[in-house]
């Protein structure tokens, strides 16, 4: 068995920050940012919780799916920017929604999280007869991990959430997932310092040097190395997912790539040898919102009437880990 899309929804914070706004806080320009990234604007949280943005996207998706809350059997939340170490965001959202028949689980698969979430949803639906309808939410407050004195990274990211409701279908989704953990130190952000009431600060400081290029509480990213990884990983994953489906990437009705950088997208598309008109890009308006990028794009495609029932959509992402994955879904 497979899955099909019942409804999609999204939420973007009201605060919009333009490239011109960044020229007031770092040495940059609209031309520099646009040329290197393709980004013009991004939505940024004003103290909103990550779970609250996910809740808004989820309500939108459920409304569009036209189902009762009690029909939801499982909630999967993907994020790299949770508000709490515990409880899980899926449990918080389950309670706020009132979806009392659902259990939940959070996964941290960086910017490929939504692809991994859909893959997990299909596997649960396929192996457990009690699970028929799954709510997948990707919600991100990436900007709270960003150093706003570092012009190379701070201009890239935005915040927001996307969600979908999927249910059992005869149309199988085909996925390909992968990782290269040797690149973990190329893109990372710390969570909590490992100390307690008995910690020797000198020993703790020495033990905390496992990764190079320490940036304290902020994100570290080796942009050039991540770029090299992404332009190979994305087309490879998409081609292998399509191979499982018995098609070629150009047979897809739409392809939604992770919205990290316009140069990465353009290079990956060329290597996949697909028609650029089939590739959906909204990076100019949202920037990189990690795992929320793909479901936000999917929601916009549905709202704009560009995808219809029966269309095949390919979604592909990559991110910290280094992790990557693609999925082919009949909507």
GUZA-57477 format. One record per residue (C-alpha): x, y, z; residue in one letter. Coordinates in pm, whole numbers, padded with zeros to 5 digits, always signed. Layout:
N
XYZa;...
! end
This chain:
331
+00000+00000+00000x;+00098+00362-00041x;-00019+00710+00055x;-00207+00994-00108x;-00241+01359-00020x;-00566+01467+00143x;-00471+01825+00224x;-00178+02064+00259x;-00131+02379+00465x;+00132+02635+00558x;+00211+02926+00785x;+00463+03207+00735x;+00526+03473+01001x;+00396+03823+00924x;+00738+03988+00968x;+00912+04015+00628x;+01281+04107+00612x;+01419+04224+00277x;+01776+04227+00150x;+01777+04603+00200x;+01699+04549+00569x;+02019+04343+00600x;+02231+04627+00463x;+02153+04812+00788x;+02309+04548+01013x;+02586+04380+00807x;+02817+04472+00520x;+02614+04342+00226x;+02388+04454-00059x;+02072+04344-00233x;+02275+04267-00547x;+02529+04053-00356x;+02258+03847-00182x;+02036+03805-00487x;+02320+03704-00719x;+02464+03443-00482x;+02148+03302-00328x;+01839+03402-00528x;+01677+03532-00209x;+01498+03871-00197x;+01281+03837+00115x;+01224+03600+00404x;+00964+03567+00682x;+01107+03583+01034x;+00951+03481+01364x;+00891+03751+01622x;+00922+03529+01926x;+00667+03275+01804x;+00715+02923+01927x;+00807+02663+01668x;+00516+02446+01783x;+00269+02735+01741x;+00372+02787+01378x;+00339+02412+01321x;-00005+02417+01482x;-00124+02690+01243x;+00004+02501+00939x;-00155+02179+01069x;-00497+02343+01117x;-00477+02475+00761x;-00390+02129+00625x;-00667+01957+00824x;-00921+02213+00703x;-00816+02155+00343x;-00827+01778+00394x;-01186+01807+00519x;-01142+01544+00788x;-01236+01523+01152x;-00954+01561+01405x;-01041+01222+01551x;-00951+01057+01220x;-00582+01141+01268x;-00400+00831+01388x;-00043+00963+01397x;+00141+01295+01402x;+00497+01322+01272x;+00682+01650+01333x;+01012+01735+01168x;+01229+02017+01302x;+01583+02126+01386x;+01457+02411+01602x;+01225+02269+01868x;+01124+02487+02161x;+01175+02219+02426x;+01416+01935+02488x;+01102+01762+02611x;+00813+01710+02567x;+00811+01637+02195x;+00656+01897+01966x;+00422+01632+01824x;+00273+01582+02171x;+00234+01955+02227x;+00055+01997+01893x;-00158+01686+01951x;-00285+01841+02273x;-00344+02185+02124x;-00529+02035+01827x;-00739+01797+02032x;-00640+01505+01808x;-00678+01268+02101x;-00673+00947+01893x;-00326+01022+01754x;+00015+00937+01892x;+00316+01144+01791x;+00684+01135+01719x;+00946+01402+01639x;+01232+01347+01396x;+01541+01559+01339x;+01655+01501+00982x;+01758+01859+00906x;+01642+02007+00575x;+01548+01663+00439x;+01307+01614+00730x;+00982+01639+00535x;+01095+01371+00288x;+01188+01146+00580x;+00854+01224+00746x;+00655+01117+00440x;+00865+00802+00410x;+00793+00721+00775x;+00421+00792+00732x;+00398+00543+00447x;+00588+00276+00642x;+00356+00309+00944x;+00045+00303+00725x;+00176+00002+00534x;+00266-00205+00839x;-00003-00117+01097x;-00369-00170+01005x;-00473+00069+01283x;-00296+00363+01117x;-00480+00504+00816x;-00434+00882+00838x;-00113+01065+00929x;-00047+01435+00984x;+00310+01534+00887x;+00424+01877+01008x;+00753+02052+00936x;+00802+02365+01147x;+01120+02569+01177x;+01251+02865+01375x;+01591+02847+01203x;+01672+03214+01263x;+01723+03157+01636x;+02035+02953+01550x;+02182+03220+01321x;+02458+03471+01402x;+02336+03806+01270x;+02688+03942+01253x;+02789+03674+01001x;+02685+03804+00659x;+02758+03472+00488x;+02484+03286+00677x;+02238+03533+00830x;+02090+03636+00493x;+02001+03278+00398x;+01735+03178+00647x;+01371+03237+00729x;+01107+03077+00949x;+00776+02904+00884x;+00585+02578+00874x;+00416+02343+00631x;+00194+02041+00690x;+00014+01766+00501x;-00248+01506+00579x;-00189+01174+00403x;-00395+00857+00399x;-00376+00500+00274x;-00376+00455-00102x;-00296+00196-00366x;-00050+00444-00516x;+00282+00367-00352x;+00526+00648-00280x;+00885+00564-00374x;+01171+00703-00170x;+01548+00696-00150x;+01723+00807+00170x;+02091+00847+00241x;+02354+01006+00463x;+02725+01079+00488x;+02804+01124+00854x;+03167+01208+00780x;+03039+01554+00688x;+02859+01617+01018x;+03104+01887+01119x;+03039+02087+00800x;+02701+02216+00919x;+02590+02211+01282x;+02450+02406+01575x;+02488+02330+01946x;+02195+02255+02175x;+02295+02257+02543x;+02640+02265+02705x;+02728+01938+02878x;+02773+02059+03234x;+02617+02003+03575x;+02674+02077+03941x;+02989+01862+03950x;+03146+01969+03621x;+03512+02072+03608x;+03492+02366+03365x;+03843+02308+03227x;+03772+01942+03153x;+03433+02031+03002x;+03593+02292+02777x;+03844+02039+02649x;+03577+01774+02590x;+03365+02023+02393x;+03625+02048+02116x;+03510+01740+01927x;+03404+01953+01629x;+03628+02222+01477x;+03518+02578+01398x;+03325+02629+01720x;+03079+02920+01701x;+02927+02897+02048x;+02548+02882+02034x;+02528+02974+01667x;+02521+02776+01346x;+02845+02685+01170x;+02837+02612+00798x;+03112+02542+00548x;+02918+02676+00251x;+03151+02556-00023x;+03168+02198+00101x;+02791+02181+00158x;+02740+02311-00196x;+02965+02038-00339x;+02770+01775-00149x;+02427+01910-00241x;+02470+01938-00617x;+02555+01568-00632x;+02330+01432-00356x;+02005+01590-00478x;+02010+01460-00837x;+02139+01121-00718x;+01854+01080-00468x;+01589+01200-00712x;+01709+00967-00987x;+01716+00668-00752x;+01367+00738-00617x;+01239+00766-00975x;+01417+00445-01068x;+01220+00266-00796x;+00901+00414-00943x;+00997+00297-01291x;+01019+00649-01435x;+01274+00919-01511x;+01286+01256-01330x;+01159+01433-01643x;+00845+01213-01632x;+00739+01387-01311x;+00474+01658-01328x;+00658+01870-01071x;+00982+01858-00875x;+01016+02039-00543x;+01379+02077-00433x;+01490+02201-00094x;+01515+02581-00119x;+01869+02638+00006x;+02034+02835-00273x;+01930+02910-00631x;+02271+02804-00761x;+02237+02462-00597x;+01889+02419-00744x;+01996+02521-01095x;+02302+02295-01093x;+02108+01997-00956x;+01833+02045-01216x;+02088+02045-01499x;+02238+01721-01370x;+01892+01563-01355x;+01832+01675-01714x;+01477+01792-01643x;+01265+02071-01784x;+01317+02376-01559x;+00944+02458-01594x;+00871+02147-01387x;+01079+02273-01094x;+00902+02483-00830x;+01108+02758-00667x;+00996+03009-00403x;+01334+03083-00244x;+01313+03447-00351x;+01020+03496-00111x;+01102+03266+00182x;+01474+03194+00196x;+01581+02865+00349x;+01332+02743+00611x;+01495+02402+00653x;+01251+02109+00658x;+00954+02344+00609x;+01068+02447+00259x;+00923+02151+00070x;+00576+02135+00235x;+00539+02513+00198x;+00619+02477-00174x;+00377+02184-00204x;+00100+02386-00040x;+00160+02677-00276x;+00149+02444-00577x;-00186+02306-00460x;-00327+02651-00381x;-00221+02781-00722x;-00386+02486-00895x;-00059+02375-01054x;-00090+02017-00929x;-00404+01809-00947x;-00514+01468-00831x;-00313+01195-01003x;-00006+01408-01070x;+00334+01270-00976x;+00544+01505-00763x;+00909+01449-00676x;+01047+01607-00358x;+01417+01612-00274x;+01614+01759+00014x;+01955+01766+00176x;+02096+01912+00494x;+02308+01884+00805x;+02425+01536+00881x;+02508+01532+00598x;+02171+01388+00504x;+01965+01365+00187x;+01656+01200+00046x;+01391+01205-00225x;+01037+01078-00258x;+00799+01037-00553x;+00435+01079-00452x;+00110+01059-00649x;-00103+01343-00511x;
! end
